[in-house]
């Protein structure tokens, strides 16, 4: 079993447990009665190249990223990171909400939402409409769908549900089969993940390979493995419209300067 298979299996159990505590019908009722002001995520790509800065306490490949010692106030450091991002040049914020493997939560997303002016992307392993409603109620402006873990019909359905709720969707691909799915469903924003979620290996050449098959005019975000201004310029030259960066910012001794360095390279 790959790490991706393990994560998906665990996620299915988490969803069923959440439904038992707070049924889908209740989420739909709350969604129908709550007005949440959306911040533009998809529209950002119409006029500019977009830098998405990520908040994730840990990852299977990178280990602990925020709060590295046992005595650290992890929650405090997470919110410090959100405060830094709020005054940075980041155009949007990605928040990992998977708890077991990435140390995140929907509560973290809500707390970040309350502290930053930027649009927020919920990153998780979304498999069910329940999670789309969760995203809406937690205050996310957009959410991630991973083509590799969803059947074609479900991928389309979950994107359509978000659209009906006024949310944007980033469809993540890693290979040619995933890309064919994303193009076939007319995904407005395609994320190319340079990390193979089955092996955790990262190679920016994945963006180079897949961009050859994407028609001009599609909005594309290069994700994972981007650490330097040189790498940003490398993917920018391919025609990408955005980058999503987490680890290299979180590990930087000066996250604000790192964001500036990457954004300057993104805009040339």
QUINOR-V903799 format. One record per residue. SS is DSSP state (@ for helix, = for strand, . for the rest). PHI is phi as a letter, one per 30 degrees, with the letter a starting at -180 (NA if undefined). Layout:
# QUINOR-V903799
SS_PHI ; SS_PHI
This chain:
# QUINOR-V903799
._NA ; ._d ; @_d ; @_d ; @_d ; @_d ; @_d ; @_d ; @_d ; @_d ; @_d ; @_d ; @_d ; @_d ; @_d ; @_d ; @_d ; @_d ; @_d ; @_d ; @_d ; ._b ; ._e ; @_e ; @_e ; @_d ; @_d ; @_d ; @_d ; @_d ; @_d ; @_d ; @_c ; ._c ; ._c ; ._c ; ._d ; ._d ; ._c ; ._d ; ._c ; ._e ; ._d ; @_e ; @_d ; @_d ; @_b ; ._a ; ._d ; =_c ; =_c ; =_c ; =_c ; =_c ; =_c ; ._b ; ._d ; =_a ; =_a ; ._d ; ._c ; ._c ; =_i ; =_d ; ._c ; ._b ; ._i ; ._c ; ._c ; ._d ; ._c ; ._d ; ._d ; @_d ; @_d ; @_d ; @_d ; @_d ; @_d ; @_d ; @_d ; @_d ; @_d ; @_d ; @_d ; @_e ; ._c ; ._c ; ._d ; ._d ; ._d ; =_a ; =_b ; =_c ; =_b ; =_d ; ._c ; ._d ; ._d ; ._d ; ._c ; ._b ; ._i ; ._c ; ._a ; @_d ; @_d ; @_e ; @_e ; @_d ; @_d ; @_d ; @_e ; ._d ; ._c ; ._c ; ._d ; ._d ; =_d ; =_c ; =_c ; =_d ; =_c ; ._a ; ._c ; ._d ; ._b ; ._b ; @_e ; @_e ; @_d ; @_d ; @_d ; @_e ; @_d ; @_e ; @_d ; @_d ; ._j ; ._d ; ._c ; =_a ; =_b ; =_c ; =_b ; =_c ; @_e ; @_d ; @_c ; ._b ; ._d ; @_e ; @_d ; @_d ; @_e ; @_d ; @_d ; @_d ; @_d ; @_d ; @_d ; @_d ; @_e ; @_d ; ._c ; ._i ; ._c ; =_c ; =_b ; =_c ; =_c ; =_c ; =_b ; ._b ; ._b ; @_d ; @_d ; @_e ; @_d ; @_d ; @_d ; @_d ; @_d ; @_d ; ._c ; ._h ; ._e ; ._d ; =_b ; =_c ; =_c ; =_c ; =_d ; ._d ; =_c ; ._d ; ._d ; ._d ; ._c ; ._i ; ._d ; =_b ; ._a ; ._d ; @_d ; @_d ; @_d ; @_d ; @_d ; @_d ; @_d ; ._d ; ._c ; ._c ; ._d ; ._d ; ._j ; ._d ; =_d ; =_b ; =_c ; =_c ; =_c ; ._i ; ._i ; ._c ; ._b ; ._b ; @_d ; @_d ; @_d ; @_d ; @_d ; @_d ; @_d ; @_d ; ._d ; ._d ; ._j ; ._d ; ._c ; =_a ; =_b ; =_b ; =_b ; ._b ; @_e ; @_d ; @_d ; @_d ; ._d ; ._d ; ._d ; ._b ; @_e ; @_d ; @_d ; @_d ; @_d ; @_d ; @_e ; @_d ; @_d ; @_d ; @_d ; @_d ; @_c ; ._i
